[in-house]
């Protein structure tokens, strides 16, 4: 998994490529310092697989950002989007 971060004012965009699973999810979580961030965007257009561990990272980020400017997930591939739909997370997250 590769992670790139770009801070634009108070909006953090995190671009992730590869798989988000039990091995890589802790690395992604460790990269998220959200104290000074008012809005969070995950660009997951390069992610082919998300496990329950990855969903947990998204959910904890969503909870932290719901008190601020919110969180958006963009670029989900069809297989990853299916995971969000099957788990019911598609109705929770702002997916674009």
Biopython code that builds the backbone (N, CA, C, O; Angstrom):
import numpy as np
from Bio.PDB.StructureBuilder import StructureBuilder

atoms = [
    (1, "UNK", "N", (0.840, -1.173, 0.000)),
    (1, "UNK", "CA", (0.000, 0.000, 0.000)),
    (1, "UNK", "C", (0.886, 1.237, 0.000)),
    (1, "UNK", "O", (1.912, 1.287, 0.678)),
    (2, "UNK", "N", (0.470, 2.229, -0.772)),
    (2, "UNK", "CA", (1.147, 3.526, -0.795)),
    (2, "UNK", "C", (0.174, 4.587, -0.319)),
    (2, "UNK", "O", (-1.019, 4.536, -0.621)),
    (3, "UNK", "N", (0.698, 5.551, 0.430)),
    (3, "UNK", "CA", (-0.116, 6.641, 0.954)),
    (3, "UNK", "C", (0.551, 7.962, 0.594)),
    (3, "UNK", "O", (1.742, 8.153, 0.838)),
    (4, "UNK", "N", (-0.222, 8.865, 0.015)),
    (4, "UNK", "CA", (0.252, 10.221, -0.244)),
    (4, "UNK", "C", (-0.732, 11.170, 0.421)),
    (4, "UNK", "O", (-1.946, 10.982, 0.339)),
    (5, "UNK", "N", (-0.197, 12.190, 1.078)),
    (5, "UNK", "CA", (-1.048, 13.158, 1.766)),
    (5, "UNK", "C", (-0.781, 14.545, 1.202)),
    (5, "UNK", "O", (0.355, 14.903, 0.893)),
    (6, "UNK", "N", (-1.862, 15.322, 1.074)),
    (6, "UNK", "CA", (-1.734, 16.705, 0.627)),
    (6, "UNK", "C", (-2.659, 17.555, 1.487)),
    (6, "UNK", "O", (-3.868, 17.330, 1.536)),
    (7, "UNK", "N", (-2.068, 18.534, 2.164)),
    (7, "UNK", "CA", (-2.844, 19.443, 3.001)),
    (7, "UNK", "C", (-3.044, 20.741, 2.241)),
    (7, "UNK", "O", (-2.076, 21.409, 1.878)),
    (8, "UNK", "N", (-4.289, 21.096, 2.001)),
    (8, "UNK", "CA", (-4.641, 22.338, 1.310)),
    (8, "UNK", "C", (-5.474, 23.170, 2.275)),
    (8, "UNK", "O", (-6.685, 22.982, 2.392)),
    (9, "UNK", "N", (-4.811, 24.089, 2.959)),
    (9, "UNK", "CA", (-5.494, 24.835, 4.021)),
    (9, "UNK", "C", (-5.786, 23.897, 5.175)),
    (9, "UNK", "O", (-4.869, 23.391, 5.822)),
    (10, "UNK", "N", (-7.063, 23.666, 5.431)),
    (10, "UNK", "CA", (-7.450, 22.734, 6.502)),
    (10, "UNK", "C", (-8.075, 21.463, 5.943)),
    (10, "UNK", "O", (-8.663, 20.679, 6.687)),
    (11, "UNK", "N", (-7.948, 21.255, 4.623)),
    (11, "UNK", "CA", (-8.466, 20.039, 3.991)),
    (11, "UNK", "C", (-7.314, 19.094, 3.688)),
    (11, "UNK", "O", (-6.378, 19.448, 2.971)),
    (12, "UNK", "N", (-7.392, 17.896, 4.238)),
    (12, "UNK", "CA", (-6.380, 16.873, 4.001)),
    (12, "UNK", "C", (-6.913, 15.873, 2.988)),
    (12, "UNK", "O", (-7.977, 15.285, 3.183)),
    (13, "UNK", "N", (-6.161, 15.683, 1.895)),
    (13, "UNK", "CA", (-6.488, 14.653, 0.915)),
    (13, "UNK", "C", (-5.479, 13.530, 1.077)),
    (13, "UNK", "O", (-4.270, 13.748, 1.001)),
    (14, "UNK", "N", (-5.991, 12.330, 1.300)),
    (14, "UNK", "CA", (-5.157, 11.141, 1.471)),
    (14, "UNK", "C", (-5.426, 10.229, 0.276)),
    (14, "UNK", "O", (-6.532, 9.718, 0.103)),
    (15, "UNK", "N", (-4.393, 10.036, -0.542)),
    (15, "UNK", "CA", (-4.504, 9.170, -1.710)),
    (15, "UNK", "C", (-3.856, 7.833, -1.375)),
    (15, "UNK", "O", (-2.688, 7.761, -0.992)),
    (16, "UNK", "N", (-4.645, 6.786, -1.531)),
    (16, "UNK", "CA", (-4.181, 5.445, -1.160)),
    (16, "UNK", "C", (-4.213, 4.559, -2.398)),
    (16, "UNK", "O", (-5.173, 4.587, -3.168)),
    (17, "UNK", "N", (-3.148, 3.765, -2.586)),
    (17, "UNK", "CA", (-3.116, 2.771, -3.653)),
    (17, "UNK", "C", (-2.739, 1.430, -3.053)),
    (17, "UNK", "O", (-2.002, 1.360, -2.070)),
    (18, "UNK", "N", (-3.253, 0.366, -3.656)),
    (18, "UNK", "CA", (-2.967, -0.983, -3.166)),
    (18, "UNK", "C", (-4.147, -1.568, -2.415)),
    (18, "UNK", "O", (-5.301, -1.267, -2.718)),
    (19, "UNK", "N", (-3.850, -2.404, -1.436)),
    (19, "UNK", "CA", (-4.879, -3.053, -0.625)),
    (19, "UNK", "C", (-4.901, -2.435, 0.767)),
    (19, "UNK", "O", (-3.856, -2.105, 1.327)),
    (20, "UNK", "N", (-6.101, -2.281, 1.319)),
    (20, "UNK", "CA", (-6.245, -1.861, 2.710)),
    (20, "UNK", "C", (-6.800, -3.073, 3.453)),
    (20, "UNK", "O", (-7.983, -3.397, 3.352)),
    (21, "UNK", "N", (-5.920, -3.733, 4.201)),
    (21, "UNK", "CA", (-6.297, -4.964, 4.888)),
    (21, "UNK", "C", (-5.724, -4.971, 6.303)),
    (21, "UNK", "O", (-5.275, -3.935, 6.794)),
    (22, "UNK", "N", (-5.736, -6.114, 6.952)),
    (22, "UNK", "CA", (-5.281, -6.191, 8.346)),
    (22, "UNK", "C", (-3.801, -5.840, 8.499)),
    (22, "UNK", "O", (-3.378, -5.394, 9.566)),
    (23, "UNK", "N", (-3.027, -6.034, 7.459)),
    (23, "UNK", "CA", (-1.601, -5.718, 7.516)),
    (23, "UNK", "C", (-1.363, -4.224, 7.300)),
    (23, "UNK", "O", (-0.530, -3.625, 7.979)),
    (24, "UNK", "N", (-2.091, -3.620, 6.356)),
    (24, "UNK", "CA", (-1.814, -2.233, 5.975)),
    (24, "UNK", "C", (-2.691, -1.197, 6.686)),
    (24, "UNK", "O", (-2.316, -0.026, 6.753)),
    (25, "UNK", "N", (-3.833, -1.598, 7.211)),
    (25, "UNK", "CA", (-4.747, -0.642, 7.870)),
    (25, "UNK", "C", (-4.081, 0.108, 9.026)),
    (25, "UNK", "O", (-4.293, 1.313, 9.157)),
    (26, "UNK", "N", (-3.283, -0.557, 9.868)),
    (26, "UNK", "CA", (-2.618, 0.202, 10.939)),
    (26, "UNK", "C", (-1.684, 1.286, 10.410)),
    (26, "UNK", "O", (-1.559, 2.348, 11.021)),
    (27, "UNK", "N", (-1.035, 1.031, 9.295)),
    (27, "UNK", "CA", (-0.161, 2.034, 8.679)),
    (27, "UNK", "C", (-0.990, 3.238, 8.229)),
    (27, "UNK", "O", (-0.596, 4.383, 8.451)),
    (28, "UNK", "N", (-2.135, 2.982, 7.601)),
    (28, "UNK", "CA", (-3.002, 4.074, 7.158)),
    (28, "UNK", "C", (-3.495, 4.872, 8.358)),
    (28, "UNK", "O", (-3.492, 6.103, 8.331)),
    (29, "UNK", "N", (-3.911, 4.190, 9.392)),
    (29, "UNK", "CA", (-4.399, 4.872, 10.591)),
    (29, "UNK", "C", (-3.313, 5.739, 11.226)),
    (29, "UNK", "O", (-3.591, 6.839, 11.705)),
    (30, "UNK", "N", (-2.085, 5.242, 11.229)),
    (30, "UNK", "CA", (-0.966, 5.981, 11.814)),
    (30, "UNK", "C", (-0.649, 7.254, 11.026)),
    (30, "UNK", "O", (-0.118, 8.215, 11.584)),
    (31, "UNK", "N", (-0.971, 7.262, 9.738)),
    (31, "UNK", "CA", (-0.702, 8.425, 8.883)),
    (31, "UNK", "C", (-1.731, 9.540, 9.067)),
    (31, "UNK", "O", (-1.532, 10.650, 8.574)),
    (32, "UNK", "N", (-2.816, 9.258, 9.764)),
    (32, "UNK", "CA", (-3.904, 10.224, 9.881)),
    (32, "UNK", "C", (-3.787, 11.038, 11.159)),
    (32, "UNK", "O", (-4.260, 10.626, 12.219)),
    (33, "UNK", "N", (-3.159, 12.187, 11.049)),
    (33, "UNK", "CA", (-3.109, 13.150, 12.148)),
    (33, "UNK", "C", (-4.159, 14.205, 11.825)),
    (33, "UNK", "O", (-3.926, 15.083, 10.994)),
    (34, "UNK", "N", (-5.311, 14.123, 12.479)),
    (34, "UNK", "CA", (-6.460, 14.924, 12.088)),
    (34, "UNK", "C", (-6.713, 16.129, 12.978)),
    (34, "UNK", "O", (-7.747, 16.783, 12.839)),
    (35, "UNK", "N", (-5.803, 16.439, 13.883)),
    (35, "UNK", "CA", (-6.032, 17.537, 14.820)),
    (35, "UNK", "C", (-6.270, 18.874, 14.134)),
    (35, "UNK", "O", (-7.219, 19.579, 14.480)),
    (36, "UNK", "N", (-5.439, 19.237, 13.179)),
    (36, "UNK", "CA", (-5.536, 20.539, 12.520)),
    (36, "UNK", "C", (-6.370, 20.483, 11.244)),
    (36, "UNK", "O", (-6.439, 21.462, 10.502)),
    (37, "UNK", "N", (-7.002, 19.340, 10.987)),
    (37, "UNK", "CA", (-7.745, 19.138, 9.748)),
    (37, "UNK", "C", (-9.235, 19.387, 9.991)),
    (37, "UNK", "O", (-9.811, 18.894, 10.961)),
    (38, "UNK", "N", (-9.842, 20.157, 9.095)),
    (38, "UNK", "CA", (-11.280, 20.435, 9.195)),
    (38, "UNK", "C", (-12.095, 19.587, 8.231)),
    (38, "UNK", "O", (-13.283, 19.360, 8.461)),
    (39, "UNK", "N", (-11.475, 19.116, 7.154)),
    (39, "UNK", "CA", (-12.152, 18.268, 6.167)),
    (39, "UNK", "C", (-11.156, 17.219, 5.675)),
    (39, "UNK", "O", (-9.967, 17.493, 5.515)),
    (40, "UNK", "N", (-11.671, 16.018, 5.440)),
    (40, "UNK", "CA", (-10.825, 14.896, 5.031)),
    (40, "UNK", "C", (-11.389, 14.282, 3.759)),
    (40, "UNK", "O", (-12.587, 14.016, 3.660)),
    (41, "UNK", "N", (-10.508, 14.059, 2.782)),
    (41, "UNK", "CA", (-10.882, 13.410, 1.533)),
    (41, "UNK", "C", (-9.976, 12.202, 1.351)),
    (41, "UNK", "O", (-8.751, 12.329, 1.344)),
    (42, "UNK", "N", (-10.584, 11.031, 1.204)),
    (42, "UNK", "CA", (-9.839, 9.824, 0.851)),
    (42, "UNK", "C", (-10.015, 9.597, -0.639)),
    (42, "UNK", "O", (-11.142, 9.424, -1.102)),
    (43, "UNK", "N", (-8.925, 9.593, -1.404)),
    (43, "UNK", "CA", (-8.957, 9.216, -2.811)),
    (43, "UNK", "C", (-8.506, 7.767, -2.869)),
    (43, "UNK", "O", (-7.326, 7.462, -2.691)),
    (44, "UNK", "N", (-9.463, 6.875, -3.121)),
    (44, "UNK", "CA", (-9.145, 5.448, -3.122)),
    (44, "UNK", "C", (-9.279, 4.856, -4.526)),
    (44, "UNK", "O", (-9.551, 3.666, -4.683)),
    (45, "UNK", "N", (-9.084, 5.696, -5.539)),
    (45, "UNK", "CA", (-9.203, 5.221, -6.917)),
    (45, "UNK", "C", (-8.163, 4.154, -7.247)),
    (45, "UNK", "O", (-8.352, 3.384, -8.189)),
    (46, "UNK", "N", (-7.083, 4.095, -6.497)),
    (46, "UNK", "CA", (-6.047, 3.092, -6.721)),
    (46, "UNK", "C", (-6.133, 1.910, -5.770)),
    (46, "UNK", "O", (-5.196, 1.116, -5.680)),
    (47, "UNK", "N", (-7.254, 1.784, -5.055)),
    (47, "UNK", "CA", (-7.427, 0.688, -4.097)),
    (47, "UNK", "C", (-8.288, -0.399, -4.735)),
    (47, "UNK", "O", (-9.399, -0.136, -5.195)),
    (48, "UNK", "N", (-7.760, -1.623, -4.754)),
    (48, "UNK", "CA", (-8.480, -2.743, -5.355)),
    (48, "UNK", "C", (-9.207, -3.594, -4.323)),
    (48, "UNK", "O", (-10.086, -4.379, -4.678)),
    (49, "UNK", "N", (-8.847, -3.447, -3.036)),
    (49, "UNK", "CA", (-9.418, -4.327, -2.004)),
    (49, "UNK", "C", (-9.441, -3.596, -0.670)),
    (49, "UNK", "O", (-8.470, -2.938, -0.295)),
    (50, "UNK", "N", (-10.563, -3.717, 0.046)),
    (50, "UNK", "CA", (-10.683, -3.176, 1.396)),
    (50, "UNK", "C", (-11.270, -4.270, 2.289)),
    (50, "UNK", "O", (-12.337, -4.810, 2.001)),
    (51, "UNK", "N", (-10.564, -4.588, 3.372)),
    (51, "UNK", "CA", (-11.066, -5.576, 4.328)),
    (51, "UNK", "C", (-11.817, -4.863, 5.454)),
    (51, "UNK", "O", (-11.951, -3.639, 5.443)),
    (52, "UNK", "N", (-12.297, -5.631, 6.412)),
    (52, "UNK", "CA", (-12.994, -5.042, 7.567)),
    (52, "UNK", "C", (-12.062, -4.136, 8.365)),
    (52, "UNK", "O", (-12.520, -3.171, 8.978)),
    (53, "UNK", "N", (-10.774, -4.428, 8.368)),
    (53, "UNK", "CA", (-9.815, -3.564, 9.065)),
    (53, "UNK", "C", (-9.744, -2.198, 8.387)),
    (53, "UNK", "O", (-9.633, -1.175, 9.062)),
    (54, "UNK", "N", (-9.807, -2.179, 7.076)),
    (54, "UNK", "CA", (-9.828, -0.922, 6.341)),
    (54, "UNK", "C", (-11.108, -0.150, 6.595)),
    (54, "UNK", "O", (-11.085, 1.071, 6.745)),
    (55, "UNK", "N", (-12.225, -0.860, 6.644)),
    (55, "UNK", "CA", (-13.501, -0.212, 6.944)),
    (55, "UNK", "C", (-13.468, 0.424, 8.333)),
    (55, "UNK", "O", (-14.042, 1.492, 8.546)),
    (56, "UNK", "N", (-12.806, -0.222, 9.256)),
    (56, "UNK", "CA", (-12.694, 0.324, 10.611)),
    (56, "UNK", "C", (-11.937, 1.645, 10.605)),
    (56, "UNK", "O", (-12.304, 2.573, 11.327)),
    (57, "UNK", "N", (-10.877, 1.739, 9.791)),
    (57, "UNK", "CA", (-10.118, 2.994, 9.684)),
    (57, "UNK", "C", (-11.013, 4.091, 9.119)),
    (57, "UNK", "O", (-11.012, 5.214, 9.621)),
    (58, "UNK", "N", (-11.777, 3.768, 8.077)),
    (58, "UNK", "CA", (-12.691, 4.756, 7.500)),
    (58, "UNK", "C", (-13.747, 5.181, 8.517)),
    (58, "UNK", "O", (-14.072, 6.364, 8.620)),
    (59, "UNK", "N", (-14.281, 4.222, 9.267)),
    (59, "UNK", "CA", (-15.322, 4.547, 10.242)),
    (59, "UNK", "C", (-14.787, 5.421, 11.376)),
    (59, "UNK", "O", (-15.452, 6.373, 11.785)),
    (60, "UNK", "N", (-13.605, 5.113, 11.885)),
    (60, "UNK", "CA", (-13.041, 5.932, 12.962)),
    (60, "UNK", "C", (-12.696, 7.333, 12.458)),
    (60, "UNK", "O", (-12.843, 8.311, 13.191)),
    (61, "UNK", "N", (-12.237, 7.431, 11.206)),
    (61, "UNK", "CA", (-11.967, 8.743, 10.614)),
    (61, "UNK", "C", (-13.264, 9.522, 10.434)),
    (61, "UNK", "O", (-13.317, 10.726, 10.688)),
    (62, "UNK", "N", (-14.300, 8.833, 9.998)),
    (62, "UNK", "CA", (-15.610, 9.463, 9.819)),
    (62, "UNK", "C", (-16.120, 10.024, 11.145)),
    (62, "UNK", "O", (-16.616, 11.149, 11.204)),
    (63, "UNK", "N", (-15.993, 9.236, 12.198)),
    (63, "UNK", "CA", (-16.451, 9.691, 13.521)),
    (63, "UNK", "C", (-15.675, 10.928, 13.970)),
    (63, "UNK", "O", (-16.266, 11.869, 14.498)),
    (64, "UNK", "N", (-14.367, 10.934, 13.768)),
    (64, "UNK", "CA", (-13.552, 12.093, 14.152)),
    (64, "UNK", "C", (-13.910, 13.322, 13.318)),
    (64, "UNK", "O", (-13.942, 14.438, 13.837)),
    (65, "UNK", "N", (-14.175, 13.123, 12.046)),
    (65, "UNK", "CA", (-14.442, 14.250, 11.155)),
    (65, "UNK", "C", (-15.890, 14.717, 11.202)),
    (65, "UNK", "O", (-16.185, 15.827, 10.758)),
    (66, "UNK", "N", (-16.791, 13.910, 11.721)),
    (66, "UNK", "CA", (-18.197, 14.316, 11.782)),
    (66, "UNK", "C", (-18.393, 15.501, 12.713)),
    (66, "UNK", "O", (-19.384, 16.223, 12.601)),
    (67, "UNK", "N", (-17.456, 15.706, 13.629)),
    (67, "UNK", "CA", (-17.509, 16.848, 14.542)),
    (67, "UNK", "C", (-16.913, 18.096, 13.907)),
    (67, "UNK", "O", (-16.950, 19.182, 14.486)),
    (68, "UNK", "N", (-16.363, 17.927, 12.709)),
    (68, "UNK", "CA", (-15.696, 19.034, 12.012)),
    (68, "UNK", "C", (-16.382, 19.250, 10.676)),
    (68, "UNK", "O", (-17.610, 19.312, 10.607)),
    (69, "UNK", "N", (-15.599, 19.364, 9.620)),
    (69, "UNK", "CA", (-16.130, 19.654, 8.286)),
    (69, "UNK", "C", (-16.546, 18.445, 7.475)),
    (69, "UNK", "O", (-17.048, 18.593, 6.360)),
    (70, "UNK", "N", (-16.347, 17.257, 8.008)),
    (70, "UNK", "CA", (-16.791, 16.060, 7.320)),
    (70, "UNK", "C", (-15.701, 15.316, 6.577)),
    (70, "UNK", "O", (-14.544, 15.735, 6.537)),
    (71, "UNK", "N", (-16.105, 14.197, 5.987)),
    (71, "UNK", "CA", (-15.191, 13.312, 5.281)),
    (71, "UNK", "C", (-15.862, 12.846, 3.999)),
    (71, "UNK", "O", (-17.068, 12.603, 3.967)),
    (72, "UNK", "N", (-15.064, 12.725, 2.940)),
    (72, "UNK", "CA", (-15.558, 12.245, 1.662)),
    (72, "UNK", "C", (-14.611, 11.163, 1.160)),
    (72, "UNK", "O", (-13.397, 11.253, 1.344)),
    (73, "UNK", "N", (-15.173, 10.147, 0.529)),
    (73, "UNK", "CA", (-14.379, 9.089, -0.102)),
    (73, "UNK", "C", (-14.655, 9.164, -1.597)),
    (73, "UNK", "O", (-15.805, 9.077, -2.027)),
    (74, "UNK", "N", (-13.600, 9.327, -2.387)),
    (74, "UNK", "CA", (-13.770, 9.474, -3.833)),
    (74, "UNK", "C", (-13.030, 8.377, -4.581)),
    (74, "UNK", "O", (-12.019, 7.849, -4.118)),
    (75, "UNK", "N", (-13.569, 8.048, -5.765)),
    (75, "UNK", "CA", (-12.878, 7.176, -6.699)),
    (75, "UNK", "C", (-12.948, 5.687, -6.416)),
    (75, "UNK", "O", (-12.119, 4.936, -6.930)),
    (76, "UNK", "N", (-13.897, 5.233, -5.625)),
    (76, "UNK", "CA", (-13.964, 3.802, -5.300)),
    (76, "UNK", "C", (-14.228, 2.970, -6.554)),
    (76, "UNK", "O", (-15.168, 3.241, -7.301)),
    (77, "UNK", "N", (-13.398, 1.966, -6.775)),
    (77, "UNK", "CA", (-13.589, 1.032, -7.874)),
    (77, "UNK", "C", (-14.826, 0.181, -7.588)),
    (77, "UNK", "O", (-15.237, 0.073, -6.432)),
    (78, "UNK", "N", (-15.426, -0.426, -8.613)),
    (78, "UNK", "CA", (-16.661, -1.186, -8.404)),
    (78, "UNK", "C", (-16.574, -2.264, -7.312)),
    (78, "UNK", "O", (-17.513, -2.414, -6.529)),
    (79, "UNK", "N", (-15.482, -3.005, -7.247)),
    (79, "UNK", "CA", (-15.363, -4.055, -6.229)),
    (79, "UNK", "C", (-15.324, -3.466, -4.823)),
    (79, "UNK", "O", (-15.904, -4.031, -3.896)),
    (80, "UNK", "N", (-14.654, -2.349, -4.663)),
    (80, "UNK", "CA", (-14.569, -1.683, -3.361)),
    (80, "UNK", "C", (-15.907, -1.039, -3.028)),
    (80, "UNK", "O", (-16.349, -1.084, -1.881)),
    (81, "UNK", "N", (-16.548, -0.445, -4.015)),
    (81, "UNK", "CA", (-17.868, 0.147, -3.813)),
    (81, "UNK", "C", (-18.869, -0.919, -3.371)),
    (81, "UNK", "O", (-19.732, -0.649, -2.535)),
    (82, "UNK", "N", (-18.759, -2.118, -3.923)),
    (82, "UNK", "CA", (-19.624, -3.225, -3.510)),
    (82, "UNK", "C", (-19.443, -3.548, -2.025)),
    (82, "UNK", "O", (-20.418, -3.841, -1.334)),
    (83, "UNK", "N", (-18.218, -3.497, -1.537)),
    (83, "UNK", "CA", (-17.961, -3.740, -0.112)),
    (83, "UNK", "C", (-18.672, -2.698, 0.736)),
    (83, "UNK", "O", (-19.277, -3.029, 1.755)),
    (84, "UNK", "N", (-18.599, -1.428, 0.315)),
    (84, "UNK", "CA", (-19.294, -0.368, 1.047)),
    (84, "UNK", "C", (-20.810, -0.593, 1.033)),
    (84, "UNK", "O", (-21.481, -0.371, 2.042)),
    (85, "UNK", "N", (-21.344, -1.031, -0.102)),
    (85, "UNK", "CA", (-22.787, -1.261, -0.213)),
    (85, "UNK", "C", (-23.232, -2.462, 0.623)),
    (85, "UNK", "O", (-24.225, -2.381, 1.345)),
    (86, "UNK", "N", (-22.511, -3.559, 0.528)),
    (86, "UNK", "CA", (-22.878, -4.786, 1.243)),
    (86, "UNK", "C", (-22.847, -4.579, 2.752)),
    (86, "UNK", "O", (-23.693, -5.109, 3.471)),
    (87, "UNK", "N", (-21.886, -3.820, 3.226)),
    (87, "UNK", "CA", (-21.747, -3.591, 4.664)),
    (87, "UNK", "C", (-22.654, -2.480, 5.182)),
    (87, "UNK", "O", (-22.762, -2.286, 6.393)),
    (88, "UNK", "N", (-23.306, -1.752, 4.281)),
    (88, "UNK", "CA", (-24.160, -0.654, 4.681)),
    (88, "UNK", "C", (-23.412, 0.661, 4.868)),
    (88, "UNK", "O", (-24.022, 1.676, 5.203)),
    (89, "UNK", "N", (-22.114, 0.652, 4.659)),
    (89, "UNK", "CA", (-21.313, 1.862, 4.826)),
    (89, "UNK", "C", (-21.583, 2.891, 3.744)),
    (89, "UNK", "O", (-21.311, 4.076, 3.934)),
    (90, "UNK", "N", (-22.120, 2.448, 2.600)),
    (90, "UNK", "CA", (-22.420, 3.385, 1.514)),
    (90, "UNK", "C", (-23.473, 4.398, 1.950)),
    (90, "UNK", "O", (-23.512, 5.518, 1.439)),
    (91, "UNK", "N", (-24.316, 4.011, 2.883)),
    (91, "UNK", "CA", (-25.345, 4.942, 3.367)),
    (91, "UNK", "C", (-24.818, 5.866, 4.451)),
    (91, "UNK", "O", (-25.473, 6.850, 4.798)),
    (92, "UNK", "N", (-23.647, 5.564, 4.989)),
    (92, "UNK", "CA", (-23.039, 6.381, 6.049)),
    (92, "UNK", "C", (-22.071, 7.395, 5.459)),
    (92, "UNK", "O", (-22.111, 8.578, 5.798)),
    (93, "UNK", "N", (-21.198, 6.922, 4.570)),
    (93, "UNK", "CA", (-20.135, 7.756, 4.028)),
    (93, "UNK", "C", (-20.603, 8.572, 2.835)),
    (93, "UNK", "O", (-21.526, 8.181, 2.121)),
    (94, "UNK", "N", (-19.950, 9.716, 2.629)),
    (94, "UNK", "CA", (-20.148, 10.531, 1.442)),
    (94, "UNK", "C", (-19.224, 9.963, 0.369)),
    (94, "UNK", "O", (-18.022, 10.229, 0.373)),
    (95, "UNK", "N", (-19.788, 9.185, -0.545)),
    (95, "UNK", "CA", (-19.009, 8.540, -1.614)),
    (95, "UNK", "C", (-19.203, 9.302, -2.911)),
    (95, "UNK", "O", (-20.330, 9.598, -3.307)),
    (96, "UNK", "N", (-18.107, 9.615, -3.565)),
    (96, "UNK", "CA", (-18.202, 10.316, -4.853)),
    (96, "UNK", "C", (-17.338, 9.628, -5.876)),
    (96, "UNK", "O", (-17.279, 10.062, -7.027)),
]
sb = StructureBuilder()
sb.init_structure("model")
sb.init_model(0)
sb.init_chain("A")
sb.init_seg("    ")
for serial, (resi, resn, name, xyz) in enumerate(atoms, 1):
    if name == "N":
        sb.init_residue(resn, " ", resi, " ")
    sb.init_atom(name, np.array(xyz, "f"), 0.0, 1.0, " ", f" {name:<3s}", serial, name[0])
structure = sb.get_structure()
